């Protein structure tokens, strides 16, 4: 996927690869998993300094991409992360930013904190026992005198326990809306969920009368379906790119195994094709 005709992209890719090899080794990943830690926050801030978090953010909001195509650059990072089995909140933060940059009113400080790596955020869109239906949330947002009251449950929220804020999809009087909600809000409870994935952590989040100001809304009711569609596209692109990286690594491992494995006194790969 690497654009070999662009020297800046090549430098970005090589720098990212070197950082991952040095700072996100498999042994370090196992140490974090054994300690019950999803990722090292200092490591993530250094990753943000490399530009990972700024790729979908326009220049006027403090971001910028390497090639001028932020989605393509982000896919390169996701591919390398998959190839190196890297931890970190790249997926959820990028998905949240994809929505915020399209409706930045009242949220410039949050965007700045996400780009700097000081803040972690996630998209609270899935719900227990339900298939993928982001435009049909069961969680409700009821208008109040000062804003909205959120009630319901979100499920499989990636890095939910490590996030400082969640972008929550809710049903507001029949219209789908999104709200930025701090995870320390009164009435919110975050419950870590078990996963077989060593590099991704998930949480179930309960909203019991969580009150937010009107400024917590991201975009208007008319904008929200388009924002959710964009966020879904970014999530899918990143997932596909990560899988490409994973499969590339597995293929290389398999080829190497064919030459490391000996049978009848010869490397297996010298007389058998994989």
C-alpha positions in Angstrom: 0.0 0.0 0.0 3.0 2.3 0.3 3.3 5.1 -2.2 6.9 4.7 -3.3 6.8 7.8 -5.5 6.5 10.2 -2.5 9.6 10.7 -0.5 7.7 12.3 2.4 5.4 9.3 2.6 8.3 6.9 2.5 10.0 8.8 5.4 6.7 8.7 7.4 6.3 5.0 6.8 9.9 4.2 7.7 9.7 6.3 10.8 6.5 4.7 11.9 7.9 1.2 11.2 11.1 1.9 13.2 9.0 3.3 16.1 6.8 0.2 16.2 9.7 -2.2 16.1 11.5 -0.4 18.9 8.6 0.7 21.1 5.9 -2.0 20.5 7.7 -5.3 20.4 5.9 -8.5 21.0 7.7 -9.0 24.4 6.5 -5.5 25.5 3.0 -6.4 24.3 3.0 -9.5 26.5 4.2 -7.6 29.5 1.3 -5.1 29.1 -1.2 -7.9 28.7 0.1 -9.7 31.8 -0.2 -6.5 33.8 -3.7 -5.9 32.5 -2.7 -2.7 30.8 -4.2 -2.0 27.3 -1.4 0.4 26.2 1.2 2.7 27.6 -0.1 6.3 27.7 3.4 7.8 27.3 3.9 5.5 24.3 0.7 6.8 22.8 1.7 10.5 23.2 5.0 9.7 21.4 2.9 8.0 18.6 0.8 11.1 18.4 3.9 13.3 18.0 4.7 11.2 14.9 1.5 12.6 13.3 -0.8 9.5 13.6 -3.6 11.5 15.2 -3.4 14.5 12.9 -4.0 12.8 9.6 -7.8 13.3 9.4 -7.7 16.7 10.9 -7.4 19.8 8.6 -4.6 22.3 9.0 -6.9 25.0 10.4 -7.8 22.6 13.3 -4.2 21.8 14.1 -3.8 18.7 11.9 -2.4 17.8 8.6 -1.6 14.7 6.5 1.7 13.7 4.8 0.5 13.1 1.3 -2.5 15.4 1.3 -4.8 12.3 1.6 -5.3 11.7 5.3 -7.3 8.6 4.8 -4.6 7.0 2.7 -1.9 8.0 5.2 -4.0 6.6 8.1 -4.5 3.3 6.3 -0.7 3.0 6.0 -0.3 3.4 9.8 -3.1 0.9 10.4 -1.4 -1.6 8.1 1.9 -1.2 9.9 0.1 -1.5 13.3 -1.4 -4.7 12.1 1.8 -6.1 10.8 3.5 -5.3 14.2 0.5 -6.3 16.3 0.7 -2.9 17.9 -1.5 -1.8 20.8 -3.0 1.7 21.3 -6.2 3.6 20.5 -5.5 4.5 16.9 -8.8 3.0 15.7 -11.3 4.6 18.2 -9.6 8.0 18.2 -9.4 8.2 14.5 -13.1 7.3 14.2 -14.1 9.9 16.8 -12.0 12.6 15.0 -13.6 11.7 11.7 -16.9 12.9 13.1 -15.6 15.9 15.2 -13.7 17.5 12.3 -16.9 17.6 10.3 -18.8 19.4 13.1 -16.1 21.1 15.2 -18.3 23.7 16.9 -17.7 23.7 20.7 -15.2 20.8 20.3 -11.9 22.4 19.2 -10.3 21.8 22.6 -11.2 18.1 22.4 -9.8 17.9 18.9 -6.6 19.5 20.1 -6.2 17.2 23.0 -6.8 14.1 20.9 -4.3 15.3 18.3 -1.6 15.9 21.0 -2.2 12.4 22.5 -3.1 13.9 25.9 -6.7 12.6 25.6 -8.1 9.2 24.6 -11.6 8.9 23.2 -13.8 6.1 21.8 -17.0 5.8 19.7 -19.8 4.3 21.8 -22.0 2.9 19.1 -22.6 -0.8 19.6 -25.2 -2.1 22.0 -25.7 -5.4 23.9 -27.4 -8.2 21.9 -27.8 -6.1 18.8 -26.2 -6.3 15.4 -24.6 -3.3 13.6 -27.3 -0.6 13.4 -25.7 2.7 14.2 -28.7 4.7 13.0 -31.1 2.8 15.2 -29.7 3.2 18.8 -31.7 2.1 21.8 -29.8 4.4 24.1 -31.9 7.6 24.6 -31.1 11.3 24.8 -33.9 13.2 26.4 -33.9 17.0 26.1 -33.7 18.9 29.5 -33.7 22.5 30.5 -29.9 22.7 30.1 -29.1 20.0 27.6 -29.8 16.2 27.5 -30.1 13.2 29.7 -28.7 9.9 28.5 -30.1 6.5 29.5 -29.0 3.1 28.1 -26.1 0.8 27.6 -23.3 0.7 25.1 -21.2 -2.5 24.4 -17.8 -3.4 23.0 -16.5 0.2 23.4 -12.8 -0.1 22.4 -10.5 1.4 25.0 -13.6 2.4 26.9 -11.9 2.0 30.3 -8.9 4.1 29.1 -10.9 6.9 27.5 -11.5 10.3 29.0 -14.4 11.0 26.7 -16.9 9.0 24.6 -18.7 9.9 21.4 -22.1 8.4 22.2 -24.8 7.6 19.6 -28.3 8.1 20.9 -31.9 8.3 19.9 -33.2 11.8 20.6 -36.9 12.0 20.1 -36.8 9.8 17.0 -33.7 11.4 15.5 -30.2 9.9 15.8 -27.7 12.2 17.5 -24.1 12.1 18.9 -22.8 13.5 22.2 -19.4 13.9 23.7 -19.6 12.6 27.2 -16.7 12.6 29.8 -16.3 9.1 31.3 -16.3 10.6 34.8 -19.8 12.0 34.4 -22.3 11.3 37.2 -24.4 8.3 36.4 -21.9 6.6 34.0 -20.4 3.2 34.8 -17.6 1.6 32.8 -17.2 -2.2 33.0 -14.2 -3.9 31.4 -15.1 -6.8 29.1 -12.9 -9.8 28.4 -11.4 -10.3 25.0 -9.1 -12.8 23.3 -7.3 -10.0 21.5 -4.0 -9.1 23.2 -3.9 -5.6 21.8 -7.5 -4.4 22.0 -9.5 -3.8 25.2 -13.3 -3.3 25.3 -15.8 -2.1 27.8 -19.6 -2.0 28.5 -20.7 1.4 29.5 -23.9 2.1 31.4 -25.7 5.5 31.3 -28.1 6.1 34.1 -29.5 9.6 33.8 -26.2 11.1 32.6 -26.7 14.8 32.2 -24.8 16.8 29.5 -24.9 20.4 28.3 -26.4 21.3 25.0 -22.8 22.0 23.8 -22.0 18.2 24.1 -24.0 17.6 20.9 -21.8 16.9 17.8 -23.5 18.2 14.7 -27.2 18.8 14.1 -29.9 16.1 13.8 -29.7 16.6 10.0 -25.9 16.2 9.9 -25.6 13.2 12.2 -26.5 10.4 9.7 -23.8 11.7 7.4 -21.3 11.9 10.2 -22.0 8.4 11.3 -21.6 7.1 7.8 -18.2 8.9 7.5 -17.1 7.4 10.8 -18.2 4.0 9.8 -16.3 4.2 6.6 -13.1 5.3 8.4 -13.5 2.4 10.9 -13.9 -0.1 8.0 -11.0 1.2 6.1 -8.7 1.0 9.1 -9.9 -2.5 9.9 -9.2 -3.7 6.4 -5.8 -2.1 6.4 -4.9 -3.6 9.7 -5.9 -7.1 8.4 -3.7 -6.6 5.4 -0.8 -5.9 7.7 -1.6 -9.0 9.8 -1.9 -11.3 6.8 1.3 -10.0 5.3 3.1 -10.8 8.6 1.6 -14.2 8.8 2.6 -14.9 5.2 6.2 -13.9 5.9 6.2 -16.1 9.0 4.9 -19.0 7.0 7.5 -18.6 4.2 10.3 -18.3 6.8 9.0 -21.5 8.6 9.3 -23.3 5.3 13.0 -22.7 5.3 13.6 -23.1 9.0 11.8 -26.5 9.1 13.9 -29.4 7.9 12.7 -32.7 6.6 14.8 -35.5 5.3 17.9 -33.3 6.0 16.7 -30.5 3.8 14.7 -27.2 4.3 11.1 -27.9 3.7 10.9 -24.9 1.4 13.6 -26.2 -0.9 11.3 -28.9 -2.4 7.8 -28.0 -1.3 5.8 -24.9 -2.3 3.6 -23.1 0.3 
